[in-house]
Amino acid sequence: MDLKAFFARLFGSQAHAATPTAASPDNRPSTTQTAETIADDDPRNAAGYQRLQAYWDAIGPSDRDLLTYLVNPQFQGAPAWPNTRQAYRIVRPKDSLIIASDGLSDPFVGTDIAGKQGFGCEVYIEAPELAGASFDDVRSSWAFAFIELLAQNIAHLGGLSQHIAKYRVLSLELPLSGALPPEWLSANGTAGCLINLPVEGRPARIDDMPFGPVDILCAKLLTPAELADIVAGNADARSALAERFNQSDTGHHSRLDRL
């Protein structure tokens, strides 16, 4: 992962996000000096983890081990996550595979920010072509590179909940040269995605988390032509493309055989 290459054409605009600094606090909500600090052993922390686990258990079994790091990316220049922990879970629905961030919605332990469940979201990609893949093969896959970089961009932005409420479906452009086949990349070496695609039978939000609701955001890899349409058409193009996917055979799945 190129930790200096975080940029995005969010909402289909031409503006690029600034390069994040290591462990920057700027992506966290402001604190006060009056409320009680959230402790490591606060029972609400465990309750939130259990609720998130229950959400994924309803979709499919999760691997026992999480995808994590020997050295936390935060200490190598990546954006800070709410409670430092940066991890990803592998969920295995029948004939498919999900890679999901696990930590963006961790509470802000050590602070008095008790009105928000971390950055208020987790993000995932579903790639049926990886069904049955080993843990190591998932870690080295294009799908993990995709969701890892997407999650880091979301951390840099401090979450997406306000933008989701305003725009419903978002677009993001990610530098994924080397992770995806060349035909999936734009002339700039980037790949696009749609974020918050609806998935039938799957709630897009967990409302009963201890510190606040958490959006569970499904992201779909876009072809270069689809990305170009979004950059040219902005919100209307995003909505039209999301509806087209909703009516298609592939739906919310990300598949390299679409090209």
Backbone as JSON, one array per atom type, in Angstrom:
{
  "sequence": "MDLKAFFARLFGSQAHAATPTAASPDNRPSTTQTAETIADDDPRNAAGYQRLQAYWDAIGPSDRDLLTYLVNPQFQGAPAWPNTRQAYRIVRPKDSLIIASDGLSDPFVGTDIAGKQGFGCEVYIEAPELAGASFDDVRSSWAFAFIELLAQNIAHLGGLSQHIAKYRVLSLELPLSGALPPEWLSANGTAGCLINLPVEGRPARIDDMPFGPVDILCAKLLTPAELADIVAGNADARSALAERFNQSDTGHHSRLDRL",
  "N": [[0.84, -1.19, 0.0], [0.66, 2.16, -0.94], [1.43, 4.62, 1.11], [1.56, 7.31, 0.71], [-0.21, 7.98, -1.2], [-2.9, 8.61, -0.88], [-5.74, 9.71, -2.26], [-8.71, 11.15, -3.6], [-11.52, 11.37, -5.75], [-14.03, 12.4, -4.51], [-17.54, 12.16, -4.4], [-17.61, 12.52, -7.08], [-16.3, 14.85, -7.78], [-13.61, 17.09, -8.78], [-11.77, 17.62, -6.85], [-8.98, 16.82, -4.84], [-8.17, 14.84, -2.01], [-6.21, 15.89, 0.82], [-2.84, 14.83, 1.55], [-2.54, 12.56, 4.2], [-1.23, 12.88, 7.55], [0.96, 11.1, 9.78], [-0.74, 9.41, 12.34], [-2.49, 11.54, 12.74], [-4.62, 13.73, 14.57], [-6.65, 15.07, 13.34], [-8.73, 13.89, 12.01], [-10.56, 13.11, 13.87], [-13.49, 13.52, 15.93], [-14.1, 16.53, 17.85], [-13.14, 16.94, 21.31], [-14.33, 17.26, 24.73], [-13.87, 18.66, 28.0], [-15.43, 17.82, 30.01], [-16.98, 15.48, 30.07], [-17.07, 11.96, 30.95], [-14.19, 9.94, 30.56], [-13.8, 7.35, 28.15], [-13.06, 4.16, 29.09], [-10.7, 1.41, 28.65], [-11.84, -0.94, 29.62], [-14.53, -0.46, 29.55], [-17.8, -1.66, 29.53], [-19.4, -1.2, 27.33], [-17.78, -1.23, 25.13], [-17.16, -3.97, 24.59], [-19.76, -4.82, 24.13], [-20.38, -3.52, 21.76], [-18.55, -4.75, 19.96], [-19.58, -7.34, 20.03], [-22.09, -6.94, 18.93], [-21.48, -6.15, 16.32], [-20.22, -8.48, 15.47], [-22.41, -10.2, 15.52], [-23.91, -9.15, 13.44], [-22.36, -9.84, 11.15], [-22.33, -12.61, 11.49], [-24.9, -13.3, 10.79], [-24.78, -13.26, 8.08], [-22.74, -14.92, 7.18], [-20.2, -17.36, 8.12], [-17.36, -16.12, 9.91], [-13.81, -15.98, 9.43], [-11.6, -17.21, 11.93], [-9.25, -15.8, 12.46], [-8.22, -12.4, 12.12], [-7.31, -10.17, 9.46], [-4.44, -8.51, 9.98], [-1.68, -6.43, 11.11], [1.89, -6.54, 11.5], [3.22, -4.22, 12.19], [1.5, -1.39, 13.07], [-0.22, 0.42, 10.59], [-0.75, 3.1, 11.11], [1.5, 4.08, 12.37], [3.22, 4.3, 10.35], [2.62, 6.3, 8.68], [-0.01, 6.23, 7.78], [-3.55, 7.1, 8.04], [-4.98, 7.73, 11.31], [-6.98, 5.38, 13.12], [-10.05, 5.05, 15.03], [-9.58, 3.74, 17.6], [-6.96, 3.08, 17.36], [-6.6, 0.34, 16.56], [-6.34, -1.51, 13.62], [-7.84, -3.54, 11.39], [-9.11, -6.35, 9.46], [-11.84, -8.36, 8.53], [-12.64, -11.64, 7.36], [-15.39, -12.91, 5.77], [-17.5, -15.6, 5.01], [-19.93, -16.11, 3.07], [-22.22, -18.41, 1.47], [-20.76, -19.7, -1.43], [-19.3, -17.39, -1.9], [-17.29, -14.49, -0.91], [-16.45, -12.16, 1.56], [-14.63, -9.27, 2.37], [-14.08, -7.23, 5.03], [-13.68, -4.09, 6.66], [-12.54, -3.74, 10.04], [-12.71, -2.04, 12.69], [-12.95, 0.64, 12.09], [-15.27, 1.5, 13.27], [-14.74, 1.27, 15.93], [-15.0, 2.4, 19.32], [-13.95, 5.63, 20.62], [-11.74, 5.1, 22.59], [-10.19, 6.21, 25.58], [-10.83, 8.82, 25.28], [-13.37, 11.39, 25.66], [-15.36, 11.12, 23.83], [-18.31, 10.15, 23.45], [-20.58, 10.12, 21.97], [-20.54, 9.02, 19.49], [-19.99, 6.21, 17.44], [-17.04, 5.47, 16.92], [-15.81, 6.13, 13.68], [-18.26, 5.75, 12.65], [-18.88, 3.82, 10.73], [-18.36, 0.8, 8.83], [-16.68, -0.77, 6.08], [-17.05, -2.81, 3.17], [-16.17, -5.31, 0.69], [-17.52, -7.58, -1.65], [-16.55, -10.47, -3.19], [-17.18, -12.92, -5.23], [-15.47, -14.56, -6.74], [-13.4, -15.21, -5.08], [-14.32, -17.1, -3.37], [-13.8, -19.73, -1.14], [-11.08, -19.27, -1.06], [-7.83, -19.37, 0.46], [-6.69, -18.1, 3.65], [-4.2, -16.75, 3.34], [-4.19, -16.34, 0.58], [-6.34, -14.61, 0.32], [-5.33, -12.38, 1.68], [-3.33, -11.56, -0.11], [-4.76, -10.75, -2.29], [-6.35, -8.84, -4.97], [-8.72, -7.8, -4.07], [-8.42, -7.42, -1.32], [-6.4, -5.46, -1.34], [-7.86, -3.41, -2.49], [-10.0, -2.92, -0.6], [-8.55, -2.3, 1.65], [-7.18, 0.1, 0.97], [-9.38, 1.7, 0.46], [-10.61, 1.76, 3.02], [-8.63, 3.14, 4.44], [-8.74, 5.64, 3.21], [-11.31, 6.39, 4.04], [-10.89, 6.56, 6.78], [-9.1, 8.7, 6.8], [-10.84, 10.71, 6.03], [-12.42, 10.81, 8.26], [-14.73, 9.31, 8.43], [-17.92, 8.67, 6.75], [-20.56, 9.24, 7.18], [-22.14, 11.66, 7.23], [-21.95, 12.43, 4.56], [-23.09, 10.23, 3.3], [-25.71, 10.47, 4.22], [-26.44, 12.77, 2.87], [-25.89, 12.33, 0.09], [-26.42, 9.67, -0.48], [-25.41, 7.53, -2.32], [-21.97, 7.17, -2.85], [-18.94, 8.0, -4.64], [-15.58, 6.96, -5.22], [-12.16, 7.33, -6.0], [-9.36, 5.38, -6.43], [-5.84, 4.84, -6.07], [-4.62, 2.16, -7.55], [-2.7, 0.88, -9.05], [-0.83, -1.91, -9.99], [-2.13, -3.58, -8.26], [-4.46, -4.29, -9.53], [-5.5, -5.72, -12.7], [-4.24, -4.17, -15.73], [-6.31, -3.35, -17.48], [-8.36, -2.6, -15.85], [-7.79, -0.15, -14.88], [-7.76, 3.44, -14.85], [-6.5, 6.04, -17.07], [-4.89, 7.38, -15.36], [-3.96, 5.48, -13.65], [-5.73, 4.68, -11.71], [-8.54, 3.24, -9.93], [-12.08, 3.09, -9.81], [-14.83, 3.22, -7.46], [-18.13, 2.48, -6.27], [-19.86, 3.41, -3.36], [-21.85, 2.29, -0.71], [-23.83, 0.72, -1.9], [-27.05, -0.73, -2.16], [-27.98, -3.84, -0.65], [-29.9, -6.59, -1.04], [-31.82, -7.89, 1.59], [-29.94, -7.36, 3.52], [-29.24, -5.32, 6.18], [-28.3, -1.9, 5.93], [-27.34, -0.48, 7.99], [-26.42, -0.55, 11.42], [-28.32, 0.09, 14.04], [-28.37, -0.13, 16.79], [-25.93, 0.09, 18.19], [-23.65, 0.69, 20.94], [-22.6, 3.36, 21.2], [-23.66, 4.8, 19.15], [-25.17, 4.82, 15.82], [-24.01, 2.63, 13.15], [-22.96, 2.64, 9.89], [-22.98, 0.12, 7.45], [-21.15, -0.31, 4.83], [-21.34, -1.2, 1.54], [-19.05, -1.66, -1.04], [-18.36, -1.35, -4.51], [-16.33, -2.37, -7.17], [-15.53, -0.43, -10.01], [-15.63, -0.34, -13.61], [-13.26, 1.22, -15.89], [-14.75, 2.72, -17.78], [-17.2, 3.08, -16.47], [-16.34, 4.58, -14.3], [-15.49, 6.9, -15.65], [-17.94, 7.85, -16.59], [-19.14, 8.58, -14.18], [-17.42, 10.6, -13.21], [-17.93, 12.49, -15.13], [-20.65, 12.89, -14.83], [-21.42, 13.15, -12.14], [-23.61, 13.3, -9.29], [-26.11, 12.42, -10.39], [-25.26, 10.53, -12.24], [-24.06, 8.65, -10.56], [-26.27, 7.71, -9.08], [-27.83, 6.62, -11.15], [-26.15, 4.6, -12.06], [-25.94, 2.99, -9.79], [-28.58, 2.09, -9.62], [-28.71, 0.65, -11.98], [-26.88, -1.41, -11.44], [-28.27, -2.61, -9.37], [-30.32, -3.83, -10.72], [-29.02, -5.7, -12.2], [-27.36, -8.85, -13.04], [-24.98, -9.19, -11.63], [-25.17, -7.43, -9.52], [-24.31, -6.16, -6.34], [-21.86, -7.35, -6.24], [-18.31, -7.51, -6.7], [-16.46, -8.17, -9.5], [-13.87, -9.41, -11.46], [-14.27, -10.54, -13.89], [-16.09, -9.05, -15.26], [-15.03, -7.54, -17.23]],
  "CA": [[0.0, 0.0, 0.0], [1.41, 3.4, -1.0], [0.85, 5.46, 2.15], [1.58, 8.7, 0.29], [-1.05, 8.13, -2.39], [-4.32, 8.73, -0.57], [-6.48, 10.81, -2.86], [-10.03, 10.69, -4.0], [-12.5, 12.26, -6.34], [-15.22, 12.06, -3.75], [-18.78, 12.73, -4.94], [-17.45, 12.79, -8.51], [-15.69, 16.15, -8.0], [-12.21, 17.06, -9.2], [-10.92, 17.97, -5.72], [-8.24, 15.71, -4.27], [-7.96, 14.94, -0.57], [-4.83, 16.16, 1.2], [-2.1, 13.69, 2.06], [-2.64, 12.54, 5.66], [-0.01, 12.75, 8.33], [0.92, 9.96, 10.69], [-1.44, 9.52, 13.62], [-3.07, 12.87, 12.86], [-5.89, 13.76, 15.28], [-7.59, 15.93, 12.65], [-9.87, 13.13, 11.52], [-11.38, 12.69, 15.0], [-14.35, 14.58, 16.46], [-13.52, 17.29, 18.95], [-13.45, 16.44, 22.65], [-14.59, 18.26, 25.76], [-13.19, 18.34, 29.25], [-16.46, 17.66, 31.03], [-17.57, 14.15, 30.09], [-16.22, 10.89, 31.46], [-13.36, 9.28, 29.56], [-14.13, 5.96, 27.86], [-11.95, 3.31, 29.51], [-10.52, 0.16, 27.9], [-12.73, -1.98, 30.14], [-15.94, -0.03, 29.51], [-18.57, -2.78, 28.98], [-20.0, -0.84, 26.05], [-16.85, -1.62, 24.07], [-17.4, -5.38, 24.27], [-21.12, -4.93, 23.59], [-20.31, -3.12, 20.36], [-17.89, -5.81, 19.21], [-20.5, -8.47, 19.93], [-23.18, -6.59, 18.01], [-20.93, -6.2, 14.98], [-20.03, -9.89, 15.17], [-23.72, -10.77, 15.24], [-24.3, -8.7, 12.09], [-21.69, -10.66, 10.15], [-22.74, -14.01, 11.67], [-26.17, -13.49, 10.08], [-24.47, -13.32, 6.65], [-21.91, -16.09, 6.95], [-19.16, -17.53, 9.14], [-16.13, -15.35, 9.78], [-12.58, -16.66, 9.79], [-11.21, -16.95, 13.32], [-8.2, -14.79, 12.48], [-8.4, -11.17, 11.37], [-6.17, -9.65, 8.71], [-3.86, -7.42, 10.76], [-0.34, -6.0, 10.73], [2.94, -6.6, 12.51], [3.4, -2.83, 12.59], [0.28, -0.67, 12.76], [0.01, 1.4, 9.53], [-0.8, 4.44, 11.68], [2.84, 4.5, 12.74], [4.01, 4.36, 9.12], [2.12, 7.41, 7.88], [-1.42, 6.08, 7.42], [-4.45, 7.81, 8.96], [-5.34, 7.09, 12.57], [-8.32, 4.83, 13.3], [-10.57, 5.56, 16.3], [-8.93, 3.17, 18.78], [-5.66, 2.6, 16.85], [-6.7, -0.99, 15.97], [-6.67, -1.58, 12.2], [-7.97, -4.96, 11.05], [-10.11, -6.7, 8.44], [-12.37, -9.7, 8.73], [-13.06, -12.42, 6.19], [-16.69, -13.54, 5.98], [-17.67, -16.56, 3.93], [-21.27, -16.55, 2.68], [-22.21, -19.53, 0.52], [-20.27, -19.43, -2.78], [-18.82, -16.02, -2.03], [-16.35, -14.08, 0.13], [-16.49, -10.75, 1.93], [-13.55, -8.69, 3.18], [-14.67, -6.05, 5.67], [-12.9, -3.39, 7.68], [-12.92, -4.08, 11.41], [-12.02, -1.08, 13.54], [-13.39, 2.0, 11.81], [-16.36, 1.84, 14.19], [-14.34, 1.14, 17.33], [-15.19, 3.64, 20.09], [-12.77, 6.45, 20.87], [-11.25, 4.78, 23.93], [-9.22, 7.17, 26.07], [-11.38, 10.16, 25.08], [-14.75, 11.51, 26.17], [-16.25, 11.15, 22.66], [-19.24, 9.05, 23.7], [-21.78, 10.27, 21.16], [-20.3, 8.51, 18.15], [-19.34, 4.9, 17.42], [-15.89, 5.63, 16.05], [-16.11, 6.89, 12.48], [-19.67, 5.53, 12.3], [-19.08, 2.95, 9.57], [-17.4, -0.19, 8.35], [-16.83, -0.9, 4.64], [-16.7, -4.16, 2.72], [-16.29, -5.72, -0.7], [-17.88, -8.99, -1.81], [-15.93, -10.97, -4.41], [-17.46, -14.36, -5.32], [-14.36, -15.32, -7.33], [-12.5, -15.61, -4.0], [-14.95, -18.12, -2.52], [-12.92, -20.86, -0.88], [-9.67, -18.89, -1.04], [-7.18, -19.49, 1.75], [-6.42, -16.84, 4.35], [-3.06, -16.09, 2.72], [-4.58, -15.9, -0.76], [-7.17, -13.42, 0.5], [-4.45, -11.26, 2.04], [-2.57, -11.12, -1.28], [-5.69, -10.55, -3.4], [-6.7, -7.5, -5.39], [-9.88, -7.34, -3.28], [-7.92, -6.89, -0.06], [-5.73, -4.19, -1.65], [-8.93, -2.45, -2.75], [-10.74, -2.54, 0.61], [-7.58, -1.7, 2.56], [-6.96, 1.49, 0.59], [-10.65, 2.4, 0.66], [-10.79, 2.0, 4.45], [-7.71, 4.18, 4.86], [-9.31, 6.91, 2.76], [-12.44, 6.72, 4.91], [-10.31, 7.01, 8.04], [-8.57, 10.03, 6.57], [-11.97, 11.63, 5.98], [-13.13, 10.79, 9.53], [-16.04, 8.68, 8.25], [-18.71, 9.11, 5.6], [-21.99, 9.24, 7.53], [-22.81, 12.88, 6.79], [-22.02, 12.42, 3.1], [-24.08, 9.21, 2.95], [-27.03, 11.05, 4.48], [-26.72, 13.79, 1.86], [-25.79, 11.88, -1.3], [-26.85, 8.27, -0.49], [-24.36, 6.71, -2.93], [-20.76, 7.94, -3.08], [-17.91, 7.43, -5.52], [-14.23, 7.22, -4.77], [-11.16, 6.92, -6.97], [-8.25, 4.86, -5.64], [-4.63, 4.47, -6.82], [-4.45, 0.72, -7.38], [-1.77, 0.33, -10.02], [-0.08, -3.02, -9.43], [-3.04, -4.48, -7.56], [-5.49, -4.71, -10.48], [-5.04, -5.81, -14.09], [-4.2, -2.85, -16.36], [-7.56, -2.97, -18.13], [-9.28, -2.08, -14.84], [-7.29, 1.13, -14.39], [-7.89, 4.61, -15.69], [-5.23, 6.53, -17.61], [-4.1, 7.86, -14.22], [-3.59, 4.35, -12.8], [-6.68, 4.59, -10.61], [-9.77, 2.47, -10.1], [-13.2, 3.72, -9.12], [-15.8, 2.36, -6.78], [-19.35, 3.04, -5.68], [-19.95, 3.09, -1.94], [-23.2, 2.24, -0.13], [-24.8, 0.04, -2.75], [-27.99, -1.54, -1.37], [-27.88, -5.29, -0.79], [-31.18, -7.14, -0.61], [-31.79, -8.74, 2.77], [-28.85, -6.97, 4.4], [-29.37, -3.94, 6.66], [-27.18, -1.03, 5.63], [-26.96, 0.23, 9.21], [-26.69, -1.13, 12.73], [-28.81, 1.23, 14.82], [-28.34, -0.34, 18.24], [-24.58, 0.06, 18.75], [-23.67, 1.4, 22.22], [-22.27, 4.79, 21.15], [-24.3, 5.43, 18.01], [-25.36, 3.93, 14.68], [-22.87, 2.31, 12.29], [-23.29, 2.28, 8.51], [-22.23, -1.0, 6.88], [-21.11, 0.21, 3.47], [-20.89, -2.11, 0.49], [-18.35, -0.98, -2.12], [-18.26, -2.15, -5.74], [-15.31, -1.95, -8.12], [-16.07, 0.06, -11.28], [-14.79, -0.37, -14.8], [-12.84, 2.58, -16.26], [-15.84, 3.44, -18.46], [-18.17, 3.49, -15.45], [-15.73, 5.67, -13.55], [-15.52, 8.1, -16.5], [-19.32, 8.34, -16.58], [-19.41, 9.23, -12.89], [-16.67, 11.85, -13.15], [-18.59, 13.45, -16.02], [-22.05, 13.13, -14.5], [-21.61, 13.42, -10.72], [-24.61, 12.62, -8.47], [-27.1, 11.73, -11.21], [-24.61, 9.35, -12.82], [-23.9, 7.66, -9.49], [-27.58, 7.11, -8.78], [-28.24, 5.8, -12.28], [-25.31, 3.4, -12.1], [-26.35, 2.15, -8.66], [-29.84, 1.44, -9.99], [-28.4, -0.35, -13.0], [-26.3, -2.56, -10.76], [-29.32, -3.25, -8.59], [-31.14, -4.62, -11.64], [-28.16, -6.58, -13.0], [-27.06, -10.17, -12.48], [-23.85, -9.12, -10.7], [-25.6, -6.68, -8.34], [-23.28, -5.47, -5.57], [-20.61, -8.11, -6.27], [-17.18, -7.03, -7.49], [-15.98, -9.31, -10.27], [-12.95, -9.03, -12.51], [-14.7, -11.08, -15.19], [-17.01, -8.14, -15.94], [-14.31, -7.02, -18.39]],
  "C": [[0.88, 1.24, 0.0], [0.78, 4.4, -0.04], [0.89, 6.94, 1.78], [0.57, 8.98, -0.81], [-2.53, 8.18, -2.09], [-4.9, 9.94, -1.3], [-7.78, 10.27, -3.39], [-10.77, 11.78, -4.74], [-13.84, 11.9, -5.7], [-16.4, 12.84, -4.3], [-18.64, 13.07, -6.42], [-16.82, 14.14, -8.79], [-14.24, 15.99, -8.44], [-11.26, 17.33, -8.04], [-10.25, 16.73, -5.15], [-8.08, 15.93, -2.78], [-6.49, 15.19, -0.28], [-4.16, 14.89, 1.69], [-2.14, 13.68, 3.57], [-1.27, 12.47, 6.31], [-0.16, 11.62, 9.32], [0.2, 10.3, 11.97], [-2.06, 10.9, 13.83], [-4.38, 12.82, 13.6], [-6.97, 14.51, 14.51], [-8.82, 15.2, 12.16], [-10.78, 12.64, 12.64], [-12.29, 13.84, 15.43], [-13.67, 15.29, 17.61], [-13.97, 16.74, 20.29], [-13.81, 17.6, 23.56], [-13.84, 17.83, 27.01], [-14.18, 18.02, 30.37], [-16.99, 16.25, 31.15], [-16.56, 13.12, 30.6], [-15.46, 10.22, 30.33], [-13.78, 7.83, 29.4], [-12.91, 5.1, 28.17], [-11.87, 2.06, 28.64], [-11.52, -0.9, 28.33], [-14.18, -1.54, 30.22], [-16.76, -1.16, 28.87], [-19.23, -2.46, 27.65], [-19.08, -1.21, 24.88], [-17.11, -3.05, 23.62], [-18.78, -5.57, 23.66], [-21.14, -4.54, 22.12], [-19.65, -4.17, 19.49], [-18.84, -6.99, 18.98], [-21.63, -8.18, 18.95], [-22.69, -6.63, 16.56], [-20.69, -7.65, 14.55], [-21.35, -10.54, 14.8], [-24.21, -10.37, 13.85], [-23.67, -9.61, 11.04], [-22.08, -12.13, 10.27], [-24.04, -14.3, 10.93], [-25.96, -13.63, 8.57], [-23.66, -14.55, 6.3], [-20.86, -16.2, 8.04], [-17.94, -16.66, 8.85], [-14.93, -16.23, 10.11], [-12.21, -16.29, 11.23], [-10.2, -15.82, 13.41], [-8.61, -13.58, 11.65], [-7.14, -10.88, 10.56], [-5.66, -8.42, 9.45], [-2.42, -7.17, 10.31], [0.65, -6.25, 11.86], [3.24, -5.22, 13.06], [2.15, -2.06, 12.14], [0.56, 0.39, 11.68], [-0.03, 2.85, 10.02], [0.59, 4.98, 11.98], [3.79, 4.51, 11.55], [3.46, 5.42, 8.17], [0.67, 7.32, 7.47], [-2.31, 6.83, 8.41], [-4.71, 7.01, 10.23], [-6.75, 6.55, 12.51], [-8.76, 5.16, 14.73], [-9.86, 5.04, 17.55], [-7.6, 2.52, 18.41], [-5.78, 1.29, 16.08], [-7.14, -0.91, 14.51], [-6.68, -3.06, 11.79], [-9.07, -5.13, 10.01], [-10.55, -8.12, 8.71], [-12.73, -10.32, 7.39], [-14.34, -13.14, 6.56], [-16.96, -14.41, 4.76], [-19.14, -16.97, 3.76], [-21.14, -17.71, 1.68], [-21.78, -19.04, -0.86], [-19.77, -18.0, -2.96], [-17.79, -15.74, -0.94], [-16.43, -12.58, 0.31], [-15.21, -10.41, 2.69], [-14.08, -7.37, 3.72], [-13.68, -5.4, 6.63], [-13.42, -3.76, 9.05], [-12.12, -3.17, 12.35], [-12.41, 0.36, 13.26], [-14.5, 2.45, 12.76], [-16.01, 1.56, 15.65], [-14.6, 2.45, 18.06], [-13.86, 4.35, 20.33], [-12.31, 6.26, 22.31], [-10.16, 5.77, 24.32], [-9.64, 8.61, 25.85], [-12.75, 10.22, 25.73], [-15.75, 11.61, 25.01], [-17.2, 9.97, 22.76], [-20.49, 9.13, 22.85], [-21.63, 9.74, 19.76], [-19.56, 7.2, 18.24], [-18.18, 4.95, 16.44], [-16.22, 6.53, 14.88], [-17.5, 6.57, 11.94], [-19.89, 4.63, 11.11], [-18.05, 1.84, 9.56], [-17.69, -0.36, 6.86], [-16.41, -2.29, 4.21], [-16.84, -4.3, 1.21], [-16.66, -7.19, -0.71], [-17.43, -9.46, -3.18], [-16.14, -12.47, -4.51], [-16.31, -15.17, -5.89], [-13.37, -15.79, -6.28], [-13.12, -16.64, -3.06], [-14.02, -19.32, -2.37], [-11.45, -20.52, -0.83], [-9.1, -19.03, 0.37], [-6.96, -18.1, 2.36], [-5.29, -16.07, 3.67], [-3.39, -15.58, 1.32], [-5.49, -14.67, -0.69], [-6.29, -12.21, 0.8], [-3.71, -10.71, 0.82], [-3.46, -10.77, -2.47], [-5.87, -9.08, -3.74], [-7.82, -6.94, -4.52], [-9.43, -6.79, -1.93], [-7.21, -5.56, -0.29], [-6.76, -3.08, -1.84], [-9.57, -1.98, -1.44], [-9.81, -1.89, 1.63], [-7.38, -0.22, 2.24], [-8.24, 2.31, 0.75], [-10.86, 2.73, 2.14], [-9.85, 3.1, 4.95], [-8.17, 5.57, 4.41], [-10.47, 7.35, 3.64], [-11.94, 7.19, 6.27], [-9.76, 8.42, 7.91], [-9.68, 11.08, 6.57], [-12.74, 11.7, 7.3], [-14.52, 10.19, 9.43], [-16.8, 9.3, 7.09], [-20.18, 9.35, 5.93], [-22.73, 10.48, 7.04], [-22.96, 12.91, 5.28], [-23.03, 11.38, 2.61], [-25.49, 9.77, 3.13], [-27.42, 12.05, 3.39], [-26.82, 13.23, 0.45], [-26.29, 10.45, -1.53], [-25.77, 7.35, -1.07], [-23.17, 7.61, -3.24], [-19.84, 7.24, -4.07], [-16.55, 7.84, -5.0], [-13.27, 6.67, -5.81], [-9.88, 6.58, -6.21], [-7.05, 4.52, -6.52], [-4.29, 3.01, -6.6], [-3.59, 0.09, -8.47], [-0.91, -0.74, -9.36], [-0.95, -4.01, -8.7], [-4.1, -5.05, -8.49], [-4.89, -4.88, -11.87], [-5.12, -4.45, -14.77], [-5.53, -2.4, -16.96], [-8.6, -2.42, -17.15], [-8.89, -0.68, -14.36], [-7.54, 2.25, -15.39], [-6.52, 5.01, -16.24], [-4.31, 7.03, -16.5], [-3.65, 6.73, -13.3], [-4.5, 4.17, -11.61], [-7.84, 3.67, -10.96], [-10.87, 3.15, -9.3], [-14.06, 2.72, -8.4], [-17.04, 3.17, -6.41], [-19.45, 2.54, -4.26], [-21.37, 3.26, -1.47], [-24.22, 1.72, -1.12], [-25.75, -0.76, -1.87], [-27.81, -3.02, -1.67], [-29.16, -5.88, -0.21], [-31.0, -8.09, 0.58], [-30.72, -8.42, 3.77], [-29.07, -5.54, 4.88], [-28.12, -3.14, 6.34], [-26.71, -0.26, 6.85], [-27.28, -0.61, 10.42], [-27.06, 0.03, 13.66], [-28.59, 1.09, 16.31], [-26.92, -0.56, 18.78], [-24.53, 0.97, 19.98], [-23.46, 2.91, 22.14], [-22.93, 5.51, 19.99], [-24.38, 4.48, 16.84], [-24.09, 3.76, 13.86], [-23.39, 1.92, 10.91], [-22.38, 1.15, 8.06], [-22.25, -0.8, 5.37], [-20.53, -0.81, 2.5], [-20.26, -1.29, -0.64], [-18.2, -1.91, -3.32], [-17.21, -1.53, -6.66], [-15.96, -1.57, -9.45], [-15.09, -0.17, -12.42], [-14.33, 1.06, -15.1], [-13.94, 3.38, -16.96], [-16.88, 3.91, -17.46], [-17.63, 4.64, -14.61], [-15.78, 6.97, -14.35], [-16.92, 8.7, -16.54], [-19.63, 9.1, -15.3], [-18.68, 10.57, -12.79], [-17.35, 12.92, -14.01], [-19.98, 13.84, -15.51], [-22.38, 13.36, -13.05], [-22.79, 12.65, -10.13], [-25.62, 11.84, -9.3], [-26.51, 10.46, -11.81], [-24.41, 8.27, -11.77], [-25.2, 6.95, -9.21], [-28.03, 6.19, -9.89], [-27.44, 4.5, -12.34], [-25.68, 2.45, -10.96], [-27.64, 1.41, -8.97], [-29.6, 0.37, -11.04], [-27.79, -1.6, -12.39], [-27.37, -3.33, -9.99], [-30.2, -4.16, -9.45], [-30.34, -5.66, -12.4], [-27.94, -7.92, -12.31], [-25.94, -10.09, -11.43], [-24.19, -8.33, -9.44], [-24.45, -5.95, -7.66], [-21.93, -6.17, -5.62], [-19.56, -7.39, -7.12], [-16.54, -8.23, -8.17], [-15.05, -8.81, -11.38], [-13.38, -9.56, -13.87], [-15.79, -10.23, -15.83], [-16.35, -7.47, -17.15], [-13.75, -8.18, -19.22]]
}
